[in-house]
Amino acid sequence: MSEIQTNEISEMMDFLQINLETDVGECRPGREGEAHSRNVLRKQRNWERQLAAKKSKRKEEKQRRKLNHEQEAGAPGHHTQITKRAMKAITRERLTEAQSTGIKLCVDLSMTDSMSDKETSRLAGQLRRLYGSNRKATRPFHLVLTELREDSRLYRECLRMNDGFLNYMIEITEESCLGLFPPEAVVYLTPDADEALQTVEADKVYVLGGLVDESVQKKLSLSRARDLSVRTARLPIDEFMVKRNNSKNFHSKILAVNQVFDILLTFCVTDSWVEALQAGFPRGKGYVVAPEVSPTPSF
Protein backbone atom coordinates (compact mmCIF):
# COMPACT_ATOMS: atom_id res chain seq x y z
CA MET A 1 0.00 0.00 0.00
CA SER A 2 1.41 3.42 -0.97
CA GLU A 3 2.08 6.24 1.46
CA ILE A 4 -0.65 8.35 -0.16
CA GLN A 5 -3.24 5.58 0.29
CA THR A 6 -2.22 5.14 3.95
CA ASN A 7 -2.63 8.88 4.57
CA GLU A 8 -6.06 8.89 2.93
CA ILE A 9 -7.25 5.97 5.11
CA SER A 10 -5.97 7.72 8.23
CA GLU A 11 -7.76 10.91 7.24
CA MET A 12 -10.98 8.96 6.60
CA MET A 13 -10.78 7.37 10.07
CA ASP A 14 -10.43 10.85 11.56
CA PHE A 15 -13.50 11.91 9.60
CA LEU A 16 -15.53 8.94 10.85
CA GLN A 17 -14.47 9.72 14.42
CA ILE A 18 -15.62 13.31 13.98
CA ASN A 19 -18.98 12.14 12.65
CA LEU A 20 -19.35 9.76 15.59
CA GLU A 21 -18.63 12.54 18.06
CA THR A 22 -21.08 14.78 16.23
CA ASP A 23 -23.84 12.18 16.50
CA VAL A 24 -23.15 11.71 20.19
CA GLY A 25 -23.15 15.48 20.74
CA GLU A 26 -26.50 15.84 19.03
CA CYS A 27 -27.99 13.37 21.58
CA ARG A 28 -26.86 15.47 24.53
CA PRO A 29 -29.58 17.72 25.95
CA GLY A 30 -29.38 21.44 26.63
CA ARG A 31 -26.57 23.94 26.16
CA GLU A 32 -23.84 21.41 26.81
CA GLY A 33 -24.93 19.41 23.78
CA GLU A 34 -25.15 22.54 21.59
CA ALA A 35 -21.70 23.75 22.63
CA HIS A 36 -20.25 20.33 21.98
CA SER A 37 -21.88 20.19 18.52
CA ARG A 38 -20.46 23.60 17.57
CA ASN A 39 -17.03 22.53 18.76
CA VAL A 40 -17.20 19.33 16.69
CA LEU A 41 -18.46 21.27 13.66
CA ARG A 42 -15.57 23.73 13.96
CA LYS A 43 -13.11 20.85 14.16
CA GLN A 44 -14.72 19.19 11.17
CA ARG A 45 -14.47 22.34 9.04
CA ASN A 46 -10.86 22.80 10.08
CA TRP A 47 -10.17 19.19 9.13
CA GLU A 48 -11.87 19.68 5.75
CA ARG A 49 -9.66 22.68 5.06
CA GLN A 50 -6.57 20.67 5.97
CA LEU A 51 -7.72 17.81 3.79
CA ALA A 52 -8.25 20.14 0.82
CA ALA A 53 -4.79 21.63 1.33
CA LYS A 54 -3.21 18.18 1.47
CA LYS A 55 -5.02 17.10 -1.69
CA SER A 56 -3.84 20.24 -3.47
CA LYS A 57 -0.27 19.65 -2.30
CA ARG A 58 -0.39 16.03 -3.44
CA LYS A 59 -1.72 17.11 -6.84
CA GLU A 60 1.10 19.64 -7.25
CA GLU A 61 3.66 17.03 -6.20
CA LYS A 62 2.21 14.55 -8.72
CA GLN A 63 2.44 17.15 -11.51
CA ARG A 64 6.03 17.94 -10.53
CA ARG A 65 7.03 14.26 -10.57
CA LYS A 66 5.31 13.78 -13.94
CA LEU A 67 7.14 16.78 -15.39
CA ASN A 68 10.49 15.52 -14.07
CA HIS A 69 9.83 12.06 -15.47
CA GLU A 70 8.92 13.41 -18.91
CA GLN A 71 11.92 15.73 -18.84
CA GLU A 72 14.28 12.83 -18.09
CA ALA A 73 12.66 10.45 -20.57
CA GLY A 74 12.40 13.09 -23.29
CA ALA A 75 8.80 12.07 -23.98
CA PRO A 76 6.92 14.83 -25.83
CA GLY A 77 3.44 13.84 -24.57
CA HIS A 78 0.46 16.12 -24.44
CA HIS A 79 0.93 18.60 -21.63
CA THR A 80 -1.48 20.99 -20.03
CA GLN A 81 -0.89 24.68 -20.42
CA ILE A 82 0.54 24.81 -16.89
CA THR A 83 3.01 22.04 -17.71
CA LYS A 84 4.06 23.78 -20.92
CA ARG A 85 4.76 26.96 -18.99
CA ALA A 86 6.70 24.99 -16.41
CA MET A 87 8.76 23.24 -19.08
CA LYS A 88 9.44 26.56 -20.78
CA ALA A 89 10.59 28.04 -17.47
CA ILE A 90 12.88 25.06 -16.82
CA THR A 91 14.37 25.35 -20.32
CA ARG A 92 14.96 29.05 -19.85
CA GLU A 93 16.60 28.43 -16.49
CA ARG A 94 18.94 25.84 -18.02
CA LEU A 95 19.94 28.15 -20.86
CA THR A 96 20.48 31.04 -18.46
CA GLU A 97 22.72 28.83 -16.32
CA ALA A 98 24.59 27.68 -19.44
CA GLN A 99 25.42 31.28 -20.31
CA SER A 100 27.28 31.49 -17.00
CA THR A 101 28.71 28.01 -16.50
CA GLY A 102 28.22 26.05 -19.74
CA ILE A 103 30.98 24.95 -22.10
CA LYS A 104 31.50 27.71 -24.65
CA LEU A 105 30.89 27.03 -28.32
CA CYS A 106 31.17 29.63 -31.07
CA VAL A 107 29.94 29.46 -34.62
CA ASP A 108 32.36 31.47 -36.74
CA LEU A 109 30.29 33.32 -39.34
CA SER A 110 33.12 35.32 -40.87
CA MET A 111 33.09 33.24 -44.08
CA THR A 112 29.45 33.69 -45.13
CA ASP A 113 30.29 36.20 -47.87
CA SER A 114 31.90 33.34 -49.82
CA MET A 115 28.62 31.39 -49.94
CA SER A 116 25.78 31.51 -52.43
CA ASP A 117 22.26 32.64 -51.54
CA LYS A 118 21.15 29.01 -51.40
CA GLU A 119 24.01 28.08 -49.10
CA THR A 120 23.24 31.08 -46.88
CA SER A 121 19.63 29.93 -46.51
CA ARG A 122 20.80 26.41 -45.69
CA LEU A 123 23.11 27.78 -43.01
CA ALA A 124 20.29 29.81 -41.46
CA GLY A 125 18.24 26.61 -41.19
CA GLN A 126 21.17 24.75 -39.64
CA LEU A 127 21.56 27.46 -37.01
CA ARG A 128 17.88 27.06 -36.13
CA ARG A 129 18.29 23.31 -35.67
CA LEU A 130 21.49 23.81 -33.69
CA TYR A 131 19.70 26.15 -31.28
CA GLY A 132 16.76 23.75 -31.04
CA SER A 133 19.11 20.93 -30.00
CA ASN A 134 20.70 23.16 -27.37
CA ARG A 135 17.27 24.07 -25.94
CA LYS A 136 16.41 20.39 -25.49
CA ALA A 137 19.77 19.44 -24.00
CA THR A 138 20.07 18.55 -20.33
CA ARG A 139 23.53 20.15 -20.36
CA PRO A 140 23.35 22.95 -22.94
CA PHE A 141 26.33 24.85 -24.28
CA HIS A 142 26.94 28.56 -23.95
CA LEU A 143 26.39 29.47 -27.61
CA VAL A 144 27.95 32.46 -29.36
CA LEU A 145 27.45 33.51 -32.98
CA THR A 146 30.58 35.47 -33.84
CA GLU A 147 31.09 37.98 -36.66
CA LEU A 148 27.41 38.07 -37.52
CA ARG A 149 26.75 41.52 -38.93
CA GLU A 150 23.26 43.00 -38.96
CA ASP A 151 23.74 44.13 -42.57
CA SER A 152 24.72 40.63 -43.77
CA ARG A 153 22.65 38.26 -45.92
CA LEU A 154 22.83 35.59 -43.24
CA TYR A 155 21.39 37.89 -40.58
CA ARG A 156 18.47 38.77 -42.86
CA GLU A 157 17.91 35.08 -43.65
CA CYS A 158 17.92 34.19 -39.95
CA LEU A 159 15.25 36.82 -39.32
CA ARG A 160 13.20 35.62 -42.29
CA MET A 161 13.44 31.87 -41.70
CA ASN A 162 13.75 31.51 -37.93
CA ASP A 163 10.75 32.64 -35.88
CA GLY A 164 11.81 34.44 -32.71
CA PHE A 165 15.47 34.60 -33.78
CA LEU A 166 16.03 37.83 -31.87
CA ASN A 167 14.72 36.11 -28.72
CA TYR A 168 17.12 33.17 -28.95
CA MET A 169 19.05 32.71 -25.71
CA ILE A 170 22.30 32.91 -27.60
CA GLU A 171 25.04 35.54 -27.72
CA ILE A 172 25.31 37.37 -31.05
CA THR A 173 28.29 39.59 -31.78
CA GLU A 174 30.16 41.18 -34.67
CA GLU A 175 33.45 40.42 -32.91
CA SER A 176 35.62 37.42 -33.69
CA CYS A 177 36.14 34.62 -31.20
CA LEU A 178 39.59 36.06 -30.40
CA GLY A 179 37.94 39.33 -29.48
CA LEU A 180 36.07 37.44 -26.74
CA PHE A 181 38.40 34.65 -25.63
CA PRO A 182 42.18 34.13 -25.30
CA PRO A 183 43.71 32.27 -28.27
CA GLU A 184 45.22 29.54 -26.06
CA ALA A 185 41.70 28.52 -24.99
CA VAL A 186 40.29 28.24 -28.52
CA VAL A 187 39.94 24.91 -30.36
CA TYR A 188 38.77 25.32 -33.95
CA LEU A 189 36.95 22.23 -35.21
CA THR A 190 37.59 21.56 -38.89
CA PRO A 191 37.40 18.26 -40.84
CA ASP A 192 40.83 19.00 -42.37
CA ALA A 193 42.72 19.14 -39.06
CA ASP A 194 45.44 16.58 -38.34
CA GLU A 195 44.61 16.17 -34.65
CA ALA A 196 41.55 14.19 -33.55
CA LEU A 197 39.48 15.64 -30.74
CA GLN A 198 39.86 13.39 -27.71
CA THR A 199 37.50 15.01 -25.25
CA VAL A 200 35.53 18.19 -24.56
CA GLU A 201 37.06 20.30 -21.81
CA ALA A 202 35.22 22.84 -19.69
CA ASP A 203 38.00 25.43 -19.89
CA LYS A 204 38.19 25.43 -23.69
CA VAL A 205 36.21 27.38 -26.27
CA TYR A 206 35.14 25.29 -29.28
CA VAL A 207 34.61 26.96 -32.63
CA LEU A 208 32.63 25.59 -35.58
CA GLY A 209 33.12 27.11 -39.00
CA GLY A 210 29.86 28.53 -40.30
CA LEU A 211 29.85 26.80 -43.67
CA VAL A 212 27.34 24.50 -45.33
CA ASP A 213 28.16 21.00 -46.53
CA GLU A 214 27.84 21.78 -50.25
CA SER A 215 30.43 24.54 -50.13
CA VAL A 216 32.93 23.95 -52.94
CA GLN A 217 35.77 25.84 -51.28
CA LYS A 218 38.03 23.20 -49.77
CA LYS A 219 39.85 23.64 -46.47
CA LEU A 220 38.34 27.08 -45.95
CA SER A 221 37.75 26.52 -42.22
CA LEU A 222 41.31 25.20 -41.77
CA SER A 223 42.67 28.29 -43.50
CA ARG A 224 40.55 30.47 -41.25
CA ALA A 225 41.84 28.71 -38.13
CA ARG A 226 45.42 29.18 -39.28
CA ASP A 227 44.77 32.88 -39.84
CA LEU A 228 43.65 33.05 -36.21
CA SER A 229 46.71 31.03 -35.09
CA VAL A 230 44.63 28.74 -32.87
CA ARG A 231 44.66 25.02 -32.21
CA THR A 232 42.68 22.88 -34.66
CA ALA A 233 40.98 19.50 -34.19
CA ARG A 234 38.56 17.25 -36.04
CA LEU A 235 35.92 14.79 -34.92
CA PRO A 236 37.54 11.35 -34.45
CA ILE A 237 35.80 9.85 -37.47
CA ASP A 238 38.89 8.02 -38.76
CA GLU A 239 39.51 6.50 -35.32
CA PHE A 240 36.00 5.13 -34.82
CA MET A 241 34.32 4.75 -38.20
CA VAL A 242 34.80 2.86 -41.46
CA LYS A 243 33.34 3.21 -44.93
CA ARG A 244 30.12 1.34 -45.60
CA ASN A 245 29.35 -0.04 -49.05
CA ASN A 246 26.43 1.70 -50.69
CA SER A 247 24.85 1.77 -54.15
CA LYS A 248 26.10 5.29 -54.90
CA ASN A 249 29.62 4.58 -53.63
CA PHE A 250 29.37 7.86 -51.75
CA HIS A 251 31.47 8.62 -48.68
CA SER A 252 31.82 12.00 -47.00
CA LYS A 253 33.09 13.24 -43.65
CA ILE A 254 31.74 16.75 -44.19
CA LEU A 255 28.90 17.47 -41.77
CA ALA A 256 26.47 20.32 -41.33
CA VAL A 257 27.10 22.67 -38.43
CA ASN A 258 24.11 21.34 -36.46
CA GLN A 259 25.20 17.72 -37.05
CA VAL A 260 28.65 18.38 -35.57
CA PHE A 261 26.97 20.16 -32.68
CA ASP A 262 24.62 17.22 -31.99
CA ILE A 263 27.58 14.84 -31.87
CA LEU A 264 29.33 17.09 -29.35
CA LEU A 265 26.17 17.31 -27.24
CA THR A 266 25.82 13.52 -27.12
CA PHE A 267 29.48 13.07 -26.28
CA CYS A 268 29.20 15.50 -23.36
CA VAL A 269 26.36 13.37 -21.93
CA THR A 270 27.73 9.88 -22.66
CA ASP A 271 31.50 10.50 -22.66
CA SER A 272 31.60 8.02 -25.57
CA TRP A 273 32.57 8.83 -29.16
CA VAL A 274 31.03 5.53 -30.26
CA GLU A 275 27.62 6.50 -28.92
CA ALA A 276 27.94 10.10 -30.11
CA LEU A 277 28.92 9.13 -33.67
CA GLN A 278 26.32 6.36 -33.87
CA ALA A 279 23.60 8.80 -32.81
CA GLY A 280 24.66 11.86 -34.78
CA PHE A 281 26.57 10.80 -37.90
CA PRO A 282 24.13 10.61 -40.86
CA ARG A 283 23.99 7.13 -42.42
CA GLY A 284 23.75 8.69 -45.86
CA LYS A 285 27.35 9.87 -45.54
CA GLY A 286 28.54 6.30 -46.10
CA TYR A 287 30.26 5.65 -42.76
CA VAL A 288 29.45 3.38 -39.80
CA VAL A 289 31.14 2.81 -36.46
CA ALA A 290 33.74 0.06 -36.84
CA PRO A 291 32.44 -3.13 -35.16
CA GLU A 292 35.78 -3.89 -33.49
CA VAL A 293 36.11 -0.44 -31.90
CA SER A 294 35.73 -0.36 -28.11
CA PRO A 295 33.57 2.39 -26.58
CA THR A 296 36.57 4.26 -25.18
CA PRO A 297 39.72 3.37 -27.16
CA SER A 298 42.98 5.08 -26.40
CA PHE A 299 44.24 7.72 -28.79
C-alpha positions in Angstrom: 0.0 0.0 0.0 1.4 3.4 -1.0 2.1 6.2 1.5 -0.6 8.4 -0.2 -3.2 5.6 0.3 -2.2 5.1 4.0 -2.6 8.9 4.6 -6.1 8.9 2.9 -7.2 6.0 5.1 -6.0 7.7 8.2 -7.8 10.9 7.2 -11.0 9.0 6.6 -10.8 7.4 10.1 -10.4 10.8 11.6 -13.5 11.9 9.6 -15.5 8.9 10.9 -14.5 9.7 14.4 -15.6 13.3 14.0 -19.0 12.1 12.6 -19.3 9.8 15.6 -18.6 12.5 18.1 -21.1 14.8 16.2 -23.8 12.2 16.5 -23.2 11.7 20.2 -23.1 15.5 20.7 -26.5 15.8 19.0 -28.0 13.4 21.6 -26.9 15.5 24.5 -29.6 17.7 25.9 -29.4 21.4 26.6 -26.6 23.9 26.2 -23.8 21.4 26.8 -24.9 19.4 23.8 -25.2 22.5 21.6 -21.7 23.7 22.6 -20.3 20.3 22.0 -21.9 20.2 18.5 -20.5 23.6 17.6 -17.0 22.5 18.8 -17.2 19.3 16.7 -18.5 21.3 13.7 -15.6 23.7 14.0 -13.1 20.9 14.2 -14.7 19.2 11.2 -14.5 22.3 9.0 -10.9 22.8 10.1 -10.2 19.2 9.1 -11.9 19.7 5.8 -9.7 22.7 5.1 -6.6 20.7 6.0 -7.7 17.8 3.8 -8.3 20.1 0.8 -4.8 21.6 1.3 -3.2 18.2 1.5 -5.0 17.1 -1.7 -3.8 20.2 -3.5 -0.3 19.6 -2.3 -0.4 16.0 -3.4 -1.7 17.1 -6.8 1.1 19.6 -7.2 3.7 17.0 -6.2 2.2 14.6 -8.7 2.4 17.1 -11.5 6.0 17.9 -10.5 7.0 14.3 -10.6 5.3 13.8 -13.9 7.1 16.8 -15.4 10.5 15.5 -14.1 9.8 12.1 -15.5 8.9 13.4 -18.9 11.9 15.7 -18.8 14.3 12.8 -18.1 12.7 10.5 -20.6 12.4 13.1 -23.3 8.8 12.1 -24.0 6.9 14.8 -25.8 3.4 13.8 -24.6 0.5 16.1 -24.4 0.9 18.6 -21.6 -1.5 21.0 -20.0 -0.9 24.7 -20.4 0.5 24.8 -16.9 3.0 22.0 -17.7 4.1 23.8 -20.9 4.8 27.0 -19.0 6.7 25.0 -16.4 8.8 23.2 -19.1 9.4 26.6 -20.8 10.6 28.0 -17.5 12.9 25.1 -16.8 14.4 25.4 -20.3 15.0 29.1 -19.9 16.6 28.4 -16.5 18.9 25.8 -18.0 19.9 28.2 -20.9 20.5 31.0 -18.5 22.7 28.8 -16.3 24.6 27.7 -19.4 25.4 31.3 -20.3 27.3 31.5 -17.0 28.7 28.0 -16.5 28.2 26.0 -19.7 31.0 25.0 -22.1 31.5 27.7 -24.7 30.9 27.0 -28.3 31.2 29.6 -31.1 29.9 29.5 -34.6 32.4 31.5 -36.7 30.3 33.3 -39.3 33.1 35.3 -40.9 33.1 33.2 -44.1 29.5 33.7 -45.1 30.3 36.2 -47.9 31.9 33.3 -49.8 28.6 31.4 -49.9 25.8 31.5 -52.4 22.3 32.6 -51.5 21.1 29.0 -51.4 24.0 28.1 -49.1 23.2 31.1 -46.9 19.6 29.9 -46.5 20.8 26.4 -45.7 23.1 27.8 -43.0 20.3 29.8 -41.5 18.2 26.6 -41.2 21.2 24.7 -39.6 21.6 27.5 -37.0 17.9 27.1 -36.1 18.3 23.3 -35.7 21.5 23.8 -33.7 19.7 26.1 -31.3 16.8 23.7 -31.0 19.1 20.9 -30.0 20.7 23.2 -27.4 17.3 24.1 -25.9 16.4 20.4 -25.5 19.8 19.4 -24.0 20.1 18.6 -20.3 23.5 20.2 -20.4 23.3 23.0 -22.9 26.3 24.8 -24.3 26.9 28.6 -23.9 26.4 29.5 -27.6 28.0 32.5 -29.4 27.4 33.5 -33.0 30.6 35.5 -33.8 31.1 38.0 -36.7 27.4 38.1 -37.5 26.7 41.5 -38.9 23.3 43.0 -39.0 23.7 44.1 -42.6 24.7 40.6 -43.8 22.7 38.3 -45.9 22.8 35.6 -43.2 21.4 37.9 -40.6 18.5 38.8 -42.9 17.9 35.1 -43.6 17.9 34.2 -39.9 15.2 36.8 -39.3 13.2 35.6 -42.3 13.4 31.9 -41.7 13.7 31.5 -37.9 10.7 32.6 -35.9 11.8 34.4 -32.7 15.5 34.6 -33.8 16.0 37.8 -31.9 14.7 36.1 -28.7 17.1 33.2 -29.0 19.1 32.7 -25.7 22.3 32.9 -27.6 25.0 35.5 -27.7 25.3 37.4 -31.1 28.3 39.6 -31.8 30.2 41.2 -34.7 33.5 40.4 -32.9 35.6 37.4 -33.7 36.1 34.6 -31.2 39.6 36.1 -30.4 37.9 39.3 -29.5 36.1 37.4 -26.7 38.4 34.7 -25.6 42.2 34.1 -25.3 43.7 32.3 -28.3 45.2 29.5 -26.1 41.7 28.5 -25.0 40.3 28.2 -28.5 39.9 24.9 -30.4 38.8 25.3 -34.0 36.9 22.2 -35.2 37.6 21.6 -38.9 37.4 18.3 -40.8 40.8 19.0 -42.4 42.7 19.1 -39.1 45.4 16.6 -38.3 44.6 16.2 -34.6 41.5 14.2 -33.5 39.5 15.6 -30.7 39.9 13.4 -27.7 37.5 15.0 -25.3 35.5 18.2 -24.6 37.1 20.3 -21.8 35.2 22.8 -19.7 38.0 25.4 -19.9 38.2 25.4 -23.7 36.2 27.4 -26.3 35.1 25.3 -29.3 34.6 27.0 -32.6 32.6 25.6 -35.6 33.1 27.1 -39.0 29.9 28.5 -40.3 29.9 26.8 -43.7 27.3 24.5 -45.3 28.2 21.0 -46.5 27.8 21.8 -50.2 30.4 24.5 -50.1 32.9 23.9 -52.9 35.8 25.8 -51.3 38.0 23.2 -49.8 39.8 23.6 -46.5 38.3 27.1 -46.0 37.8 26.5 -42.2 41.3 25.2 -41.8 42.7 28.3 -43.5 40.6 30.5 -41.2 41.8 28.7 -38.1 45.4 29.2 -39.3 44.8 32.9 -39.8 43.6 33.0 -36.2 46.7 31.0 -35.1 44.6 28.7 -32.9 44.7 25.0 -32.2 42.7 22.9 -34.7 41.0 19.5 -34.2 38.6 17.3 -36.0 35.9 14.8 -34.9 37.5 11.3 -34.4 35.8 9.8 -37.5 38.9 8.0 -38.8 39.5 6.5 -35.3 36.0 5.1 -34.8 34.3 4.7 -38.2 34.8 2.9 -41.5 33.3 3.2 -44.9 30.1 1.3 -45.6 29.3 0.0 -49.0 26.4 1.7 -50.7 24.8 1.8 -54.1 26.1 5.3 -54.9 29.6 4.6 -53.6 29.4 7.9 -51.8 31.5 8.6 -48.7 31.8 12.0 -47.0 33.1 13.2 -43.6 31.7 16.7 -44.2 28.9 17.5 -41.8 26.5 20.3 -41.3 27.1 22.7 -38.4 24.1 21.3 -36.5 25.2 17.7 -37.1 28.6 18.4 -35.6 27.0 20.2 -32.7 24.6 17.2 -32.0 27.6 14.8 -31.9 29.3 17.1 -29.4 26.2 17.3 -27.2 25.8 13.5 -27.1 29.5 13.1 -26.3 29.2 15.5 -23.4 26.4 13.4 -21.9 27.7 9.9 -22.7 31.5 10.5 -22.7 31.6 8.0 -25.6 32.6 8.8 -29.2 31.0 5.5 -30.3 27.6 6.5 -28.9 27.9 10.1 -30.1 28.9 9.1 -33.7 26.3 6.4 -33.9 23.6 8.8 -32.8 24.7 11.9 -34.8 26.6 10.8 -37.9 24.1 10.6 -40.9 24.0 7.1 -42.4 23.7 8.7 -45.9 27.4 9.9 -45.5 28.5 6.3 -46.1 30.3 5.6 -42.8 29.4 3.4 -39.8 31.1 2.8 -36.5 33.7 0.1 -36.8 32.4 -3.1 -35.2 35.8 -3.9 -33.5 36.1 -0.4 -31.9 35.7 -0.4 -28.1 33.6 2.4 -26.6 36.6 4.3 -25.2 39.7 3.4 -27.2 43.0 5.1 -26.4 44.2 7.7 -28.8 
